[in-house]
Amino acid sequence: MTDTDNSADAADRADDRAAGTSTAAVRGAALPQGAELARIRRRTSVVLVAGQMLGGLGVATAVTLAAVLAKEISGSEALSGLASTSSVIGTALLSLPLASLMAARGRRAGLTVAYLIGAAGGAVVVAGAVLGNFPLLLAGMTAFGASSSANLQARYAAADLAEPGQRARAISLVVWATTVGAVLGPNIAAPAGDTVTGLGIPATAGAFVWGSAVFLVTGVLIHLLLRPDPLLTARALAEAGEAEQGSVDAGREVTPAEAGGPAEAAVADAPRDGASSGTAGAAGRTAETGKGHTGSAERSLRAGFAAVAASSRARLALVTIATAHTAMVSIMVMTPVDLGHHGAGIELIGLVISAHIVGMYAFSPLMGWLADRFGRHAVILLSAALICCAAAFAGTAGGHHVQSGIGLFLLGLGWSAGLVSGSALLTDSVPQPARAAVQGLSDLTMNAAAGAGGALSGVVVSTAGYGALSALAAISLLPVVGLALIGLVRPGATTPP
């Protein structure tokens, strides 16, 4: 047995203790430390990146032809958009249940179940296509959205064991891995259709056959290799650290100078906003609960809401993620329509959207480095600036297609900056026990808001025009800018973790 396997087995035992035994029973010597912990971090990162590449490939391959398949089955072009809408709804609806599962059982269980649900959803889509049953197809697309939930939650799994000063980079690496699927997926959709034509399955449904197969492989990969579980291991390490600090503090008196020293300043409002030992339990320590460890009530969704309500930084992070995502989706979904109105063909529209996808994912490691180097608030303001510039370029492009491409590229960059910095700030700002619930709440909020924004964008364009839509997207960022500027003037806000 290899050294890594020994480390994995030891940390798996720590997972079990963290999930079901008391804090007192979690002995620091039994938990991964030093070089062993560094190996586990590297292993976790590699597995998550590999899973993200595969998961992103499955999503992109199938979603490429979702609208076409829906049109074939329904016989109506007006109904073709319901396929993608159902997938977005599924992603939003499944965010909280999956987060609840992760809070109770860890990332490995949650991600595995999400990919299996996505695979089952793809199979239901294929069945709907074979039977010509449009409602069945939509039901399958809703379940298929679980795969997108898994891809989103994977970025938080990367942050579980990361050092606070490298958390944004860990998140950005997983976001970057999505580039592979986003680029390769559309090119695989057509060959996937060719492989099923002799099986009585419509060619446009072949992408979902492949997508389901990819999700099954990804789920097995996560289940077998994401060991030790990053969330449960981080939770066990945090509880052991709290127990050790408590024993140290019990033996001496902490002076006011020590309580207000540099370490306190570095986390700014975190103690009073998020993890104050004086707050009632939804976001704090649990040694006094009688359960002996961080109780399940403190990992509940109610605790997630309480943690966000208690932290101004968490509220800023949540608003940033939701607003940046909604602005991006609203502009992106109507860009092909606007380009078509100005004479652009399918090939040119594809190039503009490709530039947008490159902006979304390819530069996320840069955004992660900036967020770790200069602070989350600074990159949030950068995100708002980039999206506003994108709205100005795209909204005034008219028939200048190169300008539209620049605008969509900047839109992708702004989204990347907002997602990475907002996700890192959200993780920084809430106590460890409530993180999974808060992160699920974040994904629910961003997808629900984007779904509403995408639906309303067509109404805005039809009544006021594409330029008005771009202007509204830019205006929606004003609350983000205001909250970020307020946060910058608070002590320690500019200090990276």
C-alpha positions as CSV (number, residue, x, y, z in Angstrom):
1,M,0.0,0.0,0.0
2,T,1.4,3.4,-0.9
3,D,2.1,6.3,1.4
4,T,-0.8,8.2,-0.1
5,D,-3.2,5.4,0.5
6,N,-2.1,5.2,4.1
7,S,-2.8,9.0,4.4
8,A,-6.2,8.5,2.7
9,D,-7.1,5.7,5.0
10,A,-6.1,7.6,8.1
11,A,-8.0,10.7,7.0
12,D,-11.0,8.6,6.2
13,R,-11.1,7.5,9.8
14,A,-10.9,11.2,10.7
15,D,-13.9,11.7,8.4
16,D,-15.9,9.2,10.3
17,R,-14.9,10.8,13.6
18,A,-15.8,14.2,12.3
19,A,-19.1,13.1,11.0
20,G,-20.3,11.1,13.9
21,T,-18.3,11.4,17.1
22,S,-17.5,14.0,19.7
23,T,-14.9,16.8,19.3
24,A,-13.1,15.4,22.3
25,A,-12.7,12.1,20.5
26,V,-11.0,13.7,17.5
27,R,-7.3,13.6,18.5
28,G,-5.0,16.0,16.8
29,A,-2.3,13.4,16.4
30,A,-4.7,11.3,14.3
31,L,-5.5,14.1,11.9
32,P,-3.4,14.9,8.8
33,Q,-0.7,17.5,9.5
34,G,2.3,19.0,7.7
35,A,3.5,17.1,4.7
36,E,0.6,14.6,4.9
37,L,-1.9,17.5,4.8
38,A,-0.1,19.0,1.8
39,R,-0.3,15.7,0.0
40,I,-4.0,15.5,0.7
41,R,-4.5,19.1,-0.6
42,R,-2.7,18.2,-3.9
43,R,-4.7,15.0,-4.2
44,T,-8.0,16.7,-3.6
45,S,-7.1,19.4,-6.2
46,V,-6.2,16.8,-8.8
47,V,-9.4,14.8,-8.3
48,L,-11.6,17.9,-8.4
49,V,-10.0,19.2,-11.5
50,A,-10.3,15.9,-13.3
51,G,-13.9,15.6,-12.2
52,Q,-14.6,19.2,-13.3
53,M,-13.2,18.5,-16.8
54,L,-15.3,15.4,-17.2
55,G,-18.4,17.0,-15.7
56,G,-18.1,20.1,-17.7
57,L,-17.6,18.0,-20.9
58,G,-20.8,16.1,-20.1
59,V,-22.8,19.3,-19.6
60,A,-21.5,21.1,-22.6
61,T,-21.9,18.1,-24.9
62,A,-25.6,17.6,-24.1
63,V,-26.7,21.2,-23.6
64,T,-25.4,22.1,-27.1
65,L,-28.3,20.3,-28.7
66,A,-30.9,20.6,-25.9
67,A,-32.9,23.3,-27.7
68,V,-32.7,21.5,-31.0
69,L,-33.9,18.2,-29.4
70,A,-36.8,20.1,-27.7
71,K,-37.9,21.6,-30.9
72,E,-37.9,18.2,-32.7
73,I,-40.0,16.6,-29.9
74,S,-42.4,19.4,-29.3
75,G,-42.7,20.5,-32.9
76,S,-42.6,24.1,-31.7
77,E,-39.7,26.6,-31.9
78,A,-41.4,28.6,-29.2
79,L,-41.1,25.7,-26.8
80,S,-37.5,24.9,-27.6
81,G,-36.1,27.2,-24.9
82,L,-37.9,25.3,-22.2
83,A,-35.2,22.6,-22.2
84,S,-32.5,24.9,-21.1
85,T,-34.9,26.6,-18.7
86,S,-35.8,23.3,-17.1
87,S,-32.1,22.5,-16.6
88,V,-31.5,25.9,-14.9
89,I,-34.5,25.3,-12.7
90,G,-33.2,21.9,-11.7
91,T,-29.8,23.3,-10.9
92,A,-31.4,25.9,-8.6
93,L,-33.9,23.5,-6.9
94,L,-31.2,20.8,-6.3
95,S,-28.7,23.3,-4.8
96,L,-30.1,23.3,-1.3
97,P,-30.8,19.5,-1.0
98,L,-27.3,18.7,-2.2
99,A,-25.8,21.3,0.2
100,S,-27.7,19.7,3.0
101,L,-26.4,16.3,2.0
102,M,-22.8,17.7,1.9
103,A,-23.2,19.3,5.3
104,A,-24.3,16.0,6.8
105,R,-22.1,13.5,4.8
106,G,-19.4,15.5,3.1
107,R,-18.5,16.6,-0.4
108,R,-17.8,13.1,-1.7
109,A,-21.4,12.0,-1.0
110,G,-23.0,15.2,-2.3
111,L,-21.0,15.4,-5.6
112,T,-21.4,11.6,-6.3
113,V,-25.2,11.8,-5.8
114,A,-25.4,15.0,-7.9
115,Y,-23.6,13.3,-10.9
116,L,-25.7,10.2,-10.5
117,I,-28.9,12.3,-10.6
118,G,-27.6,14.1,-13.7
119,A,-26.9,10.7,-15.4
120,A,-30.4,9.5,-14.6
121,G,-31.8,12.8,-15.9
122,G,-29.9,12.3,-19.2
123,A,-31.4,8.8,-19.5
124,V,-34.9,10.2,-18.9
125,V,-34.2,12.8,-21.7
126,V,-33.3,10.0,-24.1
127,A,-36.4,8.1,-23.1
128,G,-38.5,11.2,-23.8
129,A,-36.9,11.6,-27.2
130,V,-37.5,8.0,-28.1
131,L,-41.1,8.1,-27.0
132,G,-41.7,11.6,-28.4
133,N,-42.9,12.7,-24.9
134,F,-42.1,16.4,-24.4
135,P,-43.1,16.6,-20.6
136,L,-40.9,13.6,-19.9
137,L,-38.0,15.3,-21.7
138,L,-38.4,18.4,-19.6
139,A,-38.5,16.3,-16.4
140,G,-35.2,14.7,-17.5
141,M,-33.7,18.1,-18.2
142,T,-34.7,19.2,-14.7
143,A,-32.8,16.3,-13.2
144,F,-30.0,16.8,-15.6
145,G,-29.4,20.2,-13.9
146,A,-28.0,18.3,-10.9
147,S,-24.8,18.0,-12.9
148,S,-24.4,21.7,-13.1
149,S,-25.0,21.9,-9.4
150,A,-22.1,19.4,-8.9
151,N,-19.8,21.5,-11.1
152,L,-20.7,24.7,-9.1
153,Q,-20.2,23.0,-5.7
154,A,-16.9,21.5,-6.7
155,R,-15.3,25.0,-6.5
156,Y,-16.2,25.1,-2.8
157,A,-14.8,21.7,-2.2
158,A,-11.5,23.0,-3.5
159,A,-11.6,25.7,-0.8
160,D,-12.2,23.4,2.1
161,L,-8.6,22.4,2.8
162,A,-6.9,25.4,1.1
163,E,-4.9,27.8,3.1
164,P,-6.9,31.0,3.6
165,G,-4.3,33.0,1.7
166,Q,-4.6,30.6,-1.3
167,R,-8.3,29.9,-1.2
168,A,-9.3,32.1,-4.2
169,R,-6.6,30.4,-6.3
170,A,-7.9,26.9,-5.3
171,I,-11.4,27.9,-6.3
172,S,-10.2,29.5,-9.6
173,L,-8.3,26.3,-10.6
174,V,-11.5,24.3,-10.5
175,V,-13.4,27.0,-12.4
176,W,-10.6,27.0,-15.0
177,A,-10.9,23.3,-15.5
178,T,-14.4,23.9,-16.9
179,T,-12.7,25.4,-20.0
180,V,-11.9,21.9,-21.3
181,G,-15.5,20.8,-21.3
182,A,-16.8,24.1,-22.6
183,V,-14.5,24.0,-25.6
184,L,-14.6,20.3,-26.4
185,G,-18.3,19.6,-25.6
186,P,-19.9,21.3,-28.6
187,N,-17.5,19.6,-31.0
188,I,-18.4,16.1,-29.6
189,A,-22.1,16.6,-29.8
190,A,-22.4,15.7,-33.5
191,P,-20.2,12.5,-33.3
192,A,-22.2,11.4,-30.3
193,G,-25.3,11.5,-32.4
194,D,-23.7,9.3,-35.0
195,T,-23.1,6.5,-32.5
196,V,-26.8,6.0,-31.6
197,T,-28.5,6.3,-35.0
198,G,-28.7,2.5,-35.4
199,L,-30.3,2.1,-31.9
200,G,-33.6,3.8,-32.6
201,I,-32.5,6.9,-30.7
202,P,-32.7,10.3,-32.4
203,A,-29.3,11.6,-33.3
204,T,-29.9,14.8,-31.3
205,A,-30.4,12.7,-28.2
206,G,-27.0,11.0,-28.6
207,A,-25.3,13.8,-26.8
208,F,-27.4,12.9,-23.7
209,V,-26.4,9.3,-24.0
210,W,-22.8,10.4,-23.9
211,G,-23.5,12.9,-21.2
212,S,-25.0,10.3,-18.9
213,A,-22.1,8.0,-19.5
214,V,-19.6,10.8,-18.6
215,F,-21.5,11.6,-15.4
216,L,-21.5,8.0,-14.3
217,V,-17.7,7.9,-14.8
218,T,-17.3,11.2,-13.0
219,G,-19.5,10.0,-10.1
220,V,-17.4,6.9,-9.7
221,L,-14.2,8.9,-9.9
222,I,-15.3,11.2,-7.2
223,H,-16.6,8.4,-5.0
224,L,-13.4,6.4,-5.2
225,L,-10.7,9.0,-5.3
226,L,-12.0,12.0,-3.3
227,R,-10.6,10.5,-0.1
228,P,-10.3,11.8,2.5
229,D,-13.4,14.0,2.2
230,P,-12.2,17.6,2.1
231,L,-15.2,19.1,4.0
232,L,-15.2,16.5,6.8
233,T,-11.4,16.7,7.1
234,A,-11.5,20.5,7.3
235,R,-14.3,20.3,9.9
236,A,-12.3,17.8,12.0
237,L,-9.2,20.0,11.8
238,A,-11.2,23.1,12.8
239,E,-12.8,21.4,15.8
240,A,-9.5,20.0,16.9
241,G,-7.9,23.4,16.6
242,E,-10.8,25.0,18.6
243,A,-10.4,22.4,21.3
244,E,-6.6,23.0,21.5
245,Q,-7.0,26.8,21.6
246,G,-9.7,26.4,24.3
247,S,-7.3,24.4,26.5
248,V,-4.6,27.0,26.0
249,D,-6.9,29.9,26.8
250,A,-8.2,28.1,29.9
251,G,-4.7,28.2,31.3
252,R,-4.0,31.9,30.9
253,E,-5.7,35.2,30.8
254,V,-6.0,36.9,27.4
255,T,-5.0,40.5,27.6
256,P,-7.0,43.2,25.7
257,A,-3.9,43.9,23.6
258,E,-3.7,40.3,22.5
259,A,-7.4,40.3,21.8
260,G,-7.1,43.3,19.5
261,G,-3.8,42.4,17.9
262,P,-2.9,42.0,14.2
263,A,-4.5,38.6,13.9
264,E,-7.8,40.1,15.0
265,A,-7.4,43.0,12.5
266,A,-6.6,40.6,9.7
267,V,-10.0,39.1,9.8
268,A,-11.8,42.5,10.3
269,D,-15.4,41.9,11.0
270,A,-15.3,38.1,10.9
271,P,-15.6,37.5,14.7
272,R,-18.4,40.0,15.3
273,D,-20.2,39.3,12.0
274,G,-19.8,35.6,11.6
275,A,-18.3,33.4,14.3
276,S,-18.8,35.3,17.5
277,S,-18.6,32.9,20.4
278,G,-21.3,35.0,22.0
279,T,-23.9,34.4,19.3
280,A,-26.5,31.7,19.7
281,G,-25.4,28.7,18.0
282,A,-26.4,29.0,14.4
283,A,-22.9,30.0,13.4
284,G,-20.7,29.3,16.4
285,R,-18.9,26.7,18.3
286,T,-20.8,23.7,19.7
287,A,-18.9,22.3,22.5
288,E,-21.7,23.3,24.9
289,T,-24.5,21.8,22.9
290,G,-24.4,18.5,24.7
291,K,-23.7,16.7,21.5
292,G,-20.0,16.9,22.0
293,H,-19.3,18.0,18.4
294,T,-20.6,20.4,15.9
295,G,-24.2,19.4,15.9
296,S,-26.3,18.8,12.8
297,A,-28.5,21.8,13.7
298,E,-25.5,24.0,13.1
299,R,-25.0,22.6,9.6
300,S,-28.6,23.0,8.7
301,L,-29.9,25.4,6.0
302,R,-31.4,27.6,8.8
303,A,-27.8,28.0,10.1
304,G,-26.8,29.0,6.6
305,F,-29.4,31.8,6.5
306,A,-28.4,32.9,10.0
307,A,-24.7,33.0,9.1
308,V,-25.3,35.2,6.1
309,A,-27.6,37.4,8.0
310,A,-24.9,37.8,10.7
311,S,-22.1,38.8,8.4
312,S,-21.8,41.9,6.2
313,R,-19.0,40.3,4.2
314,A,-21.1,37.2,3.5
315,R,-24.0,39.4,2.3
316,L,-21.6,41.2,0.0
317,A,-20.3,37.9,-1.4
318,L,-23.8,36.6,-1.9
319,V,-25.0,39.8,-3.7
320,T,-21.8,39.8,-5.8
321,I,-22.2,36.2,-7.0
322,A,-25.9,36.5,-7.8
323,T,-25.7,39.9,-9.5
324,A,-22.6,39.1,-11.6
325,H,-24.2,35.9,-12.7
326,T,-27.5,37.5,-13.5
327,A,-26.0,40.3,-15.5
328,M,-23.8,37.9,-17.5
329,V,-26.7,35.5,-18.3
330,S,-29.1,38.3,-19.2
331,I,-26.7,39.9,-21.7
332,M,-25.3,36.6,-23.0
333,V,-28.6,34.9,-23.9
334,M,-29.8,37.9,-26.0
335,T,-26.5,38.6,-27.7
336,P,-27.1,36.0,-30.5
337,V,-30.5,37.6,-31.1
338,D,-29.0,41.1,-31.4
339,L,-26.2,39.8,-33.6
340,G,-28.8,38.2,-35.9
341,H,-30.7,41.4,-36.2
342,H,-27.5,43.0,-37.5
343,G,-26.8,40.4,-40.1
344,A,-24.4,38.0,-38.3
345,G,-24.4,34.4,-39.4
346,I,-24.2,31.3,-37.2
347,E,-20.4,31.1,-37.6
348,L,-19.9,34.6,-36.4
349,I,-22.3,34.2,-33.5
350,G,-20.3,31.1,-32.5
351,L,-17.1,33.0,-32.5
352,V,-18.5,35.8,-30.3
353,I,-19.9,33.2,-27.8
354,S,-16.5,31.4,-27.9
355,A,-14.8,34.6,-27.0
356,H,-17.2,34.9,-24.1
357,I,-16.5,31.4,-22.8
358,V,-12.8,32.0,-23.0
359,G,-13.3,35.1,-20.9
360,M,-15.4,33.2,-18.4
361,Y,-13.0,30.3,-17.6
362,A,-9.5,30.7,-19.1
363,F,-8.4,33.6,-16.9
364,S,-10.0,32.5,-13.7
365,P,-6.5,31.5,-12.2
366,L,-5.5,35.2,-12.7
367,M,-8.6,36.3,-10.9
368,G,-7.8,33.9,-8.0
369,W,-4.3,35.2,-7.7
370,L,-5.5,38.8,-7.7
371,A,-8.1,38.0,-5.0
372,D,-5.5,36.4,-2.8
373,R,-2.9,39.1,-3.5
374,F,-5.0,42.3,-3.3
375,G,-8.1,41.2,-1.4
376,R,-11.6,40.0,-2.2
377,H,-13.1,43.5,-2.2
378,A,-10.7,44.9,-4.8
379,V,-11.5,42.1,-7.2
380,I,-15.2,42.5,-6.6
381,L,-14.9,46.1,-7.7
382,L,-12.8,44.9,-10.7
383,S,-15.7,42.5,-11.6
384,A,-18.2,45.4,-11.5
385,A,-16.0,47.6,-13.7
386,L,-15.4,44.8,-16.3
387,I,-19.1,44.0,-16.5
388,C,-20.0,47.7,-16.9
389,C,-17.4,48.1,-19.7
390,A,-18.8,44.9,-21.3
391,A,-22.3,46.3,-21.2
392,A,-21.1,49.6,-22.8
393,F,-19.2,47.8,-25.6
394,A,-22.0,45.2,-26.3
395,G,-24.9,47.6,-25.9
396,T,-23.5,50.2,-28.3
397,A,-22.0,47.8,-30.9
398,G,-24.9,47.8,-33.4
399,G,-23.5,46.2,-36.5
400,H,-19.8,46.3,-35.3
401,H,-19.4,42.6,-34.6
402,V,-15.8,42.9,-33.4
403,Q,-17.0,45.3,-30.7
404,S,-19.6,42.8,-29.7
405,G,-16.9,40.2,-29.4
406,I,-14.8,42.4,-27.2
407,G,-17.9,43.2,-25.0
408,L,-18.7,39.5,-24.6
409,F,-15.1,38.7,-23.7
410,L,-15.1,41.4,-21.1
411,L,-18.4,40.1,-19.8
412,G,-16.9,36.7,-19.3
413,L,-13.9,38.2,-17.5
414,G,-16.2,40.2,-15.2
415,W,-18.2,37.1,-14.3
416,S,-15.0,35.2,-13.6
417,A,-13.7,37.9,-11.3
418,G,-17.1,38.1,-9.4
419,L,-17.5,34.3,-9.1
420,V,-14.0,33.6,-7.8
421,S,-13.7,36.6,-5.4
422,G,-17.3,36.3,-4.2
423,S,-16.9,32.6,-3.6
424,A,-13.7,33.1,-1.7
425,L,-15.1,35.9,0.4
426,L,-18.2,33.8,1.2
427,T,-16.1,31.0,2.4
428,D,-13.9,33.4,4.4
429,S,-16.9,35.1,6.1
430,V,-18.8,32.2,7.7
431,P,-17.8,29.7,10.3
432,Q,-16.8,26.3,9.1
433,P,-19.9,24.4,10.3
434,A,-22.2,26.6,8.3
435,R,-20.2,26.8,5.1
436,A,-21.8,24.0,3.1
437,A,-25.3,25.3,3.8
438,V,-24.3,28.9,3.0
439,Q,-22.6,27.8,-0.3
440,G,-25.7,25.9,-1.3
441,L,-27.8,29.0,-0.6
442,S,-25.4,30.9,-2.8
443,D,-25.9,28.6,-5.7
444,L,-29.6,28.6,-5.3
445,T,-29.7,32.4,-5.2
446,M,-27.4,32.9,-8.3
447,N,-29.3,30.4,-10.4
448,A,-32.8,31.6,-9.4
449,A,-31.8,35.2,-10.1
450,A,-30.2,34.3,-13.4
451,G,-33.2,32.3,-14.4
452,A,-35.5,35.3,-13.7
453,G,-33.0,37.6,-15.5
454,G,-32.8,35.4,-18.5
455,A,-36.5,35.2,-18.8
456,L,-37.0,39.0,-18.4
457,S,-34.2,39.8,-20.8
458,G,-36.3,38.9,-23.8
459,V,-39.1,41.2,-22.7
460,V,-36.7,44.1,-22.2
461,V,-35.1,43.6,-25.6
462,S,-38.5,43.3,-27.4
463,T,-39.8,46.5,-25.7
464,A,-36.7,48.7,-25.2
465,G,-33.9,47.1,-27.1
466,Y,-30.6,45.3,-26.5
467,G,-28.8,48.6,-25.5
468,A,-31.4,49.1,-22.7
469,L,-30.8,45.6,-21.4
470,S,-27.1,46.2,-21.3
471,A,-27.6,49.5,-19.4
472,L,-29.9,47.8,-16.9
473,A,-27.3,45.0,-16.3
474,A,-24.7,47.7,-15.5
475,I,-27.1,49.6,-13.2
476,S,-27.8,46.4,-11.3
477,L,-24.2,46.4,-10.1
478,L,-24.5,49.6,-8.2
479,P,-25.4,47.8,-4.9
480,V,-22.4,45.6,-5.3
481,V,-20.1,48.6,-5.8
482,G,-21.6,50.4,-2.8
483,L,-21.3,47.4,-0.5
484,A,-17.7,46.7,-1.6
485,L,-16.7,50.4,-1.1
486,I,-18.2,50.3,2.4
487,G,-16.3,47.1,3.1
488,L,-13.1,48.6,2.0
489,V,-13.2,51.4,4.6
490,R,-13.7,48.9,7.4
491,P,-10.5,47.9,9.3
492,G,-8.7,45.0,7.8
493,A,-10.9,44.6,4.7
494,T,-8.1,45.2,2.3
495,T,-5.9,42.7,4.1
496,P,-5.8,39.3,2.2
497,P,-6.5,36.3,4.4
